[in-house]
Amino acid sequence: MSYEKVYQATKIVIGTKQTVKALKDGSSCELIIASDAEAKVTAAVVKLAQEVNIPIIYVDSMVKLGKACGIEVGASTVAIIR
């Protein structure tokens, strides 16, 4: 179901650096994190999302999340933009 949200989103940002920027500037409305991503990569993003009260959804696979975003590699974090 969360992969479908990514497919249907009109604008997303992919990756931890871009996701952090979107969380800080208030443009994101939802955060999607791959459960198989390394915790040291996603920890700061999760903490920031919790601080700014953005809902976090976990999906099972970086590869599937990357494909849902239309990229050839895995994605650890994706932010859906308002």
N, C-alpha and C positions, 0 to 999 in steps of 0.2 A: 504494500500500500504506500509506503513512504517513497519507494522508487517512482511510483505514479505521480506523486506530488512534484518530484523533480522533473519528470517528463512534461508535466502540465504547467510548470512555472514559466512565466514570461521572462523573468530575469533571475539569474543565479550568479553566485561567485563560488569559485572552486579553490580549495586549498586553504591551509591554515593562515597564511599571511593575509590573503584577501578576505578571508572570513573574519579575522580579528579586526581589520579595517572597517568592514561592514557593521560589525557589532559596536565598535566604538563610535561610528558616525550616526548610529541609530537607523540605518536604512534596512536592516534585516528584520524579518518577522518570524523566522523559524530557522533552526540549526539542525542539520542532519549529520550524524557522525557514524562512520563505519566501525563496528565493534571489533573488527580484526586489525584496526590501526593501532600502532604503538601508543601506549598511554602517555609516554613522554612527549609525543607529538600533539596529542589532543588535549592534554590536561589544562593548558593555559586557555584554550578556546572554551572548554567546558566551564571553567571558573568564571571567565568573563561573561558568558551567556547567563550563568546563574546570577551574577551581579546585576545585570541589566534586565533580568526577568524575561528572557527569550526562551520559548519552549525548545527542548532538545529531544530529538527523535533518533533512536539508534537503529541502524540497519546492519545486516550480518556481513556484508562483503564490500571491500574497497573496490574490487573489480566490477561488481554489479553497479555500484554507485557511480564509478567512472563512466561506465557504458550509458547509464541513465542521463549523465551530463553530456554525452556525446563526445567523450574523449577516449583515446586508445589505452590509457593507463589508469591505474586505480586512483580513487580520490578518498582521502581520509575524512575531510570535512567539506560540507557544502552549506552555504547560507542562501535561503530564499529571500529575495529582495521584495520589498513592498511594492 
